[in-house]
Amino acid sequence: MKFRNLSIKFTVMILLIGIVTPIYFLFAVINYNSIRNGILNNTQLAVKQTRINIVDTIISTEKSYELVSTYYDGLMAESLQQFKAAYEASGGDVAAIDLEAIKQTFQGNLDLYIIDENGVIIRTTFPTALGIDFKTVPDFFKTLTALRLGSVPEISHVTTDLNTGELRKWGYIPTADHRYVLEAGISPGALSQYVTQLNYTDMEKNARDNNPFIAEIKVYDKQHMILGRDATETDEARIAIIDGVINSGVDHSIIGDDELLDQEYIYVNTFPGGMNDSQKVIAITYNYDTIIRQINGTRISTMLVFLVYTVFSLLLIYFLVTRTLTKPLIRLTSRIKAVSGNNLDFEMPVTGTNEMGQLAQSFNDLSQKLKSTLVTKKYLENVIDSVGDILIIMDQDLKISRINQYTRLFLGRPCDVIIGESIATLFDSSFTLQELQIKLTLTPHLENLEGTIVKEGGQKTSVIASISAFRGEDETINGYILNAKDISKTKKILKKLEESNLNLKKQESILLEQSNTAALTGASNRGCIFSILEDIHANTPLLYATFTVIMIDLDHFKAINDRFGHQAGDAVLVETVRIMLANLRKTDFLGRYGGEEFLIVMPDTTLDEGYRMADRIRVKIKDTRFYNNTIDLTISGGIAEWDHNSISELIESADRLLYQAKKSGRNTILRQEKVSL
């Protein structure tokens, strides 16, 4: 029987069987591969997003400490200097230092530590830290030893205590004899008022809740401590990988037999270098059992669908092959044209397993995938809008292409007015487009950009911003993301604190001026001499190259009053002032600091010049017989030169030297020792 003699029905059926069966099989393979690749791509996207979220959580949390850390820098520097002064005053005898007294000077917000050359804490106001041996942390001990042998203090960012896991801020200063490192640390209670410590356990739980492929997350520091678990890694193989990542600063990945990411070790270092070293390694272990089961199920389902479609199609072909194909095609075409981007819920009815049925099913699958893509896009937009900070997405030319809901409410402007505008239009002169473009050509990431955003109606708000580039798959920059925080309230609080401090100083000056003691001696009263000192301090080095202050106290003056009477004491004060004024220059200023204590301010006078004049006054007074040649008198003094420090620090230095002169036997002038850096 020749082929040409077959009826058209059977001829078409045979031809369709030869065509449809391979097409069904090919479609099943393509559909399976498409679904498989889609599952794997979504899995890797979820893995990548989880990694980004974990790294961003750690970095953003540690960066949030920075404002508080900066706020405490001045307090730390002052405490370290006072600590060092107490050590020097004790003659290097650490047992003689009253640590509690120093701590109370700072309202108990500090804990003090003395670390010997072996790296052991030998004295502290924090009892549980006594005896800690930093040699067990070799890298830190090496840094600590270098600091002890140097002369420069160092203040860290807010970090996590290795023993307690609490947030602390540390400051270190070496003693002049290089025997000890003096350490001061802000107490956890003081820091907890301003910052919240990152909870690694909650972070891991949230990541695992959001990503079912994560089996385990551990965050390690340089000493292999598992942060948030109070444990240390013991697996030698994992320790070797952690050390390799920290030493190289490069992430490490382990691919499993199924060519999926099995483990990865991510390097994070928010504050690199010195005591501020915050190197961490995030170890993430993945479990793809669910994905593998889903892929296997998809393969079986695809094969079953293929078999069912093939058998069913062969049966239908016999009955339907002679029927017209035009009408179903026209009906299908008209329905496809009715579908649009706003009508993706439409589902094409599948009337069979032939080409028309397969075409309808393919359209339904495509519609569902497109709908899923739009849902995913909507989800990402909702995530962006849920961010509680200013978030602006820009193109390569720094023109605004997307803003989140918070930014729209913050600016008070309609979205269509902002989109397409240059980012510089939102800021006043603090940010210019040209400056930002130049900076971004040098580095794709800018931080701590403090500027002023102009809201609707011209209202200005201070913000601190960062700009980061985002790249495409070919690593080219597709645009930039600006993230900013409103710091106007913080600045107002700081300004109020400054104004309050200034008012207190003014009130103190008024009270001092009211208690005028200059009538007896002819010397300036306390308020007047402090006013002169503030004026000279404010104009140095603009008008004066430098200046020196001298604190002078009459030795055993109380004994004169007790023995000869207060009239004799007044006469001695008057004569003493006369001698001091006679040996000072017209440009120098003498004021009565209180009782028998005097303050001399000498503009344009170095430490050596001031010392010679002070010692000349000391000799003149020692050689003078007071009150009808019946009283002998000596004086003690301390002299300090301005070194870009505050008035209180300068007076404190001179007063401390006066105290040391008294303690060393009186009738002496001690001067400030300059520290060579």
Disulfide bonds with the S-S distance in Angstrom:
none
